C-alpha cells in the first residue's frame, strides 16, 4: 500500500517535530509552564542545554525508530 513502513514514517515525523521544537526553543522556555518551571529549576543557561539534550534524545530515538533498530511493540 505505502512504500514506507509505519515505523519509518513515525520516526521521521518524530525527528521533524523535535527539529521544529529546537528551532523555537527560546519561545518554549519563555512561554510555556513547563519551560518556565525548567528555567526555575536549572537557571536560564542550563535550562536551554537541558531542553536541547531532551530534543537531541528525541532526534536520536526517531532516527533509530526510522531505521528499524528500535521496534515498537507488536500486538
C-alpha positions, 0 to 999 in steps of 0.5 A, spaced: 500 500 500 505 505 502 512 504 500 514 506 507 513 502 513 509 505 519 515 505 523 519 509 518 514 514 517 513 515 525 520 516 526 521 521 521 515 525 523 518 524 530 525 527 528 521 533 524 517 535 530 523 535 535 527 539 529 521 544 529 521 544 537 529 546 537 528 551 532 523 555 537 526 553 543 527 560 546 519 561 545 518 554 549 522 556 555 519 563 555 512 561 554 510 555 556 509 552 564 513 547 563 519 551 560 518 556 565 518 551 571 525 548 567 528 555 567 526 555 575 529 549 576 536 549 572 537 557 571 536 560 564 543 557 561 542 550 563 535 550 562 536 551 554 542 545 554 537 541 558 531 542 553 536 541 547 539 534 550 531 532 551 530 534 543 537 531 541 534 524 545 528 525 541 532 526 534 536 520 536 530 515 538 526 517 531 532 516 527 533 509 530 525 508 530 526 510 522 531 505 521 528 499 524 533 498 530 528 500 535 521 496 534 515 498 537 511 493 540 507 488 536 500 486 538 
